[in-house]
Amino acid sequence: ARSVAASAIHRTAAFWPRRIVHEMPINVVLNVYDLIEQTPICCGFFHTGVEVNGVEFSFAGGAGVYDCTPRSAPDGRFRESIVLGTIASSAVAVAALDRVRPEFHGDAYSLIFRNCNDFSSAFAKAMLGHDIPGWVNRLARLGRMWPIHCFLPAHMKAGASGAP
């Protein structure tokens, strides 16, 4: 039996050819979710997805790139939407997704080194030429810093350059 995540991959791959290519400015929106109860001293533990033309795209371990209904990602509480910019047509999003998808297969996921926020960043850069807000992935960036990454358990180092 195919998992829900695997089904999402196949839906995503088949999504674009069935859709009409819209030729107008289309908003590119970053949807941010809280993964834990945030406190004033916490630097943020967030999930993100990029919404284009009524479909939200994200990245997860095992699933790789998947799509879902906007503002409804599993395992997170919707926090806010941030308009990142606009694209001229959905063809721009199709081309961008085709460029970044190979880097974000399900086995490539790492909470610290290649997560949903890294996917959102790459997808936004491919479409708009600029990044998502820096605060969104701050916790993972801190985990990548030396000497912090030296003390991470092996399973959290997966996906890092030269790491097991």
N, C-alpha and C positions, 0 to 999 in steps of 0.2 A: 504494500500500500504506500502510495506516495504521501509524504508529509505535507502539511499545510504550507510550510516554507518552500518546499520544492514546487508545489503547485503555483505559488506566487511567482517563482522564477519563470515558469512557462507562460503565465498570464502576461508578465512584463514583456517578455520577448515577443509575444504576439500582439501586444497592445498597439504599438505605433502603426503597423500596416493597416489596421482596421479603422483608425481614426482619420478624420478629415484634417488635412493640413490647414491650420488657420493662419491667414495672412493679415495680422494686425498686431499692434503691440500686445504682448502677453506678459502678465506679471510673473516673476519668478519669486516665490515666497519660501522663506525658511520657517518651518514649523518646529518649535522647540518644546520638549517635554521634560518634566522633572522625573528622574528615576528614583530619587529618594526625597524625603522631606528636607527641603533646603532650610538652612539656618543662616543667620547673619555672618557667622564665622566660617561657613563652608565655602569652598571655592567653586562649587557647582558640579553636579553630576547629571549631565543632560544627554538625552537622545535627540537626534534631529532627522528631519526628512525635508526634501526639496519638493515643493508643489509647483507643477507647471500644468496649466490647462485642465485643472480639476483632478489631477492625479498626483499623489505624493510618492516619491521614490526615496528609498533608504537602503541601508546595508546592514546585514546581520550575519553572525557566524552560522555556517551550515546553509543558509539561504543565499548568500551573496546579495546582489542587488534585487530588490523586490518592490512591488507597488502596493499601495493601500489607499483607502478613502482618506482624504485630507483630514488632519487633526484627530485621527483615530488609531494611532500606532499602538500595538499591543505592549503591555508592560510599562507604560508610562502615563503620566497625567499631563494632559495638554497644558502648556504654560502660556505661550504667546506665538504670534505670527509676525515675521519681520519681512517686509518687502525689500528684496535685494536689488531689484531693478526690473527692466523689461527686455524682452527679445522681440524681434520683428515677426517671427512665425514659429510654429511648432517644429518646423524643419530644423531650426537651430538646436532645439532641445534633443531631437532625434540624433543629430550628428554628435552632439556633446555626450549623450548617453552611450553611443556606440564607441566613442573614444575612451571613456573612463571605465566602462564596464569590465574589460579584461583585467584591470588592476584590482578589482573588488569581487573576486570569486569567493564562495563560502569558506574555503579553507584558508583564505588570506586574513580572516578576521583576527584582530588582537585588541583587547580592551584598551591597551596603552598605545600600541604602535600603528594600528590600522583599524579604526572604528567607524561608526556611522557618521560622526562629525567630520572625519577625514574624507569620507565619500561626499558628504554635502559640500565640503570645501572644494574638492576636485571638480564636482559637477557644476558648482557655481562659477568657478574660474573658467571652465571650458565654455560655459554659455555667456558669461558676462565680463570675464577678464579681471574679476576681483574676488576677494575671499569673503567668507562669512565673518561675523563679528568674532574677535579673538577670545572673548570671555566664554564662548560656548565650549571650547575644547581645552580650556586652561588646565584642568586637572590632569588630562592625558599628557599635555606638554610638560607639566611638572614631573610626571613619571618618567619622561624620556631623558630628563636631565642627568648629567653625571654629577654626583655619585649615586643619586637616588636609584637609577636603573640597575646599579650593581647589587642592590639589596632586594630586588623584586624576585618573587618565586619564579621558577622556570616556566610554569604555565602562563605567566603574565608577560614573559619575554618573547613568546611566540610571535613571529611576524617582524621582529626587530632585525636589522641588518646584522648578520653574523651570529644571531642568537639561535638556540636550538629550536 
